[in-house]
Every structure is written in structure tokens, then in C-alpha cells.
Amino acid sequence: MQDTILEKLKEIEQGHQIKVLFAVESGSRAWGFPSKDSDYDVRFVYIRQRDWYLSIDEKRDVVEVPINDLLDMNGWDIRKALKLFRKSNPPLLEWLESSIIYQESYGFREEMRAVKEQVFSPKASMHHYLSMAKGNFRKYLQGEHVNIKKYFYVLRPILACLWIEKYNTNPPILFQELVEDLLAGKPELKKKMDLLLDKKMFGDEMDLEPRIDVINEFIQLETFRMTEYANSFQGEQNDPTEILDELYRKYLRIWD
């Protein structure tokens, strides 16, 4: 699949007249809990030639290439990416932390990582993760039997919130790293999660399992507690716009 992805990235660059600055894996493979039938979710940031940005009209700033059921590729223009970076956008922050890197050019990803701590907003990130957890919990975890995969789309954002509460930093991308750190003092809950993780990774990710009460109780308790915690945040982050403007202008020159 690596060769296919690299080939598709070259086709995208040529077909859209762009340069891909970096491309990584996102989703369950990047989070460390792929199933045997998980697809590949490739996410990338790209840049166009300078004249494209010198226009009075707004233009489409994403490239979406759904290849097939196994491979999905989606990219953001550099300006869109930096605007979302300024807002401490958690999906973008996760792209920067992904250990599955398909392409990296011109040093852009490393420069973003270098200023990440100046951009990271605990409040914005926590509200994003809470919204994700609440939405998925309401939609997928209410029945007597639930989809294994959906548990992790609630558990990971809850653990991300707990990490922010504990360290006030951007959470690590690997689910198991979050579990080992944050649930060390809760052996029963950790054991249930480990068993559930094994079932997801070695079974069919669409399998249904009886609802696990201890996990549901943990989700409900921590969702309520983290909501109160997120709402208690005071103050604002320093505005990183000047730093990001400099980065933006620097990379517009790569076409020269």
C-alpha cells in the first residue's frame, strides 16, 4: 500500500499542480488500533503556485481523492491548514504527531511542530474532543449491543481530555500510550479496555459486542467532569498569527 499511496500523491501533485508538503496516516492506524479490515486515511497539506493566492475570489482549498473503499486521501491547502493551526485544530495537531509518514518535503511539518506549543490551546482542544465523545456516545453506545469500533471513537477523545487536564499539553496520538499513563490506577477498567482493543484489532471492526457497563460508566462520569473542567478555563492563548504569517510567506517562495 505504501507504493500505491506514493504513486497517488505524485498523480495528485501533477493533476492539481500542487506541491505536497507532508502526507501522513490518520485515524485508527495512526491511533494504534487498526482492525484487520481498516482502511487507509491519508491526510496531506499542500501548496499551490503563488499567483493562485493573489485573487479577489475565494477558491476551493481542499483536495479530496476517494480512491476506493480501502484508501481515502484528503488534503488541505497551506493557508487553510495554518488558519486551523492557529485555532489549535486537534485533527491537524494529530497529523503532525502521526508516526506513519508517507511524504515530507521542504521541512514544513517540522517547522509546524517546532511552534506547536505556542499554538496549542487546551480549552479549544478539550471542547473539540468533548464534542466528539458526546456525539459518538449518543449515536453509537446506547443499545444493549454496540459496535466495537465506536467504543474507541468515544474513549480516545475522553482520554485526550484527561491528558490535557493532567499535563496541559497536546495529547499523544497513540491510544495505548494514553491508556498506560492515565489508567494505571484503574486496573479493572484498563483490563476491560485491553480486551476490547484485542477484539477490535484481531476481529472484524464492525462486530457487535454486549455493552460494557464499567466502560460506559467511566465515559459518562468523565464526560460530565471534563465538561465542567473545560468550562472553567480562564484566559486566552497568545495570538500566533505573526509567527504563522512568516511561515506562510516563507513557503510561498518554494516555487521561485
FENKA-V174696 format. One record per pair of residues at least 24 apart in sequence whose C-alpha atoms are under 7 Angstrom apart, sorted by the first residue. I is the first residue (numbers start at 1). J is the second residue. Records with the same first field share a line. If there is no record, write none. Layout:
# FENKA-V174696
I = J, J
This chain:
# FENKA-V174696
6 = 102
17 = 48
18 = 46, 47, 48
19 = 46, 47, 48
20 = 44, 45, 46, 47
21 = 45, 46, 104, 105, 106, 108
22 = 103, 104, 105, 109
23 = 101, 102, 103, 104
24 = 95, 98, 100, 101, 102
25 = 98, 100, 101
26 = 95, 98
30 = 98, 99, 100
31 = 173, 174, 175
32 = 174, 175
33 = 197, 201
34 = 201
35 = 200, 201, 202, 203, 204, 205
36 = 201, 202, 203, 204
37 = 204
39 = 70, 71
40 = 70, 71, 72
41 = 71, 72, 73
42 = 72, 73, 74
43 = 73, 74, 75
44 = 74, 75, 76
45 = 75, 76, 77, 78, 81
46 = 75, 76, 77, 78
47 = 77, 78
49 = 255
50 = 252
82 = 244
86 = 119, 240, 241
88 = 119, 120, 121, 124, 125
89 = 125
90 = 125
94 = 173
97 = 173
98 = 173
118 = 240
119 = 240
120 = 170
121 = 237
122 = 164, 168, 169
123 = 230, 233
126 = 161, 230
127 = 230
129 = 157, 158, 161
130 = 157, 158, 223
132 = 157
133 = 157, 158
144 = 210, 211
145 = 208, 209, 210, 211
146 = 208, 209, 210, 211
147 = 206, 207, 208, 209
148 = 200, 205, 206, 207, 208, 209
149 = 200, 205, 206
158 = 223
161 = 226
189 = 214, 215
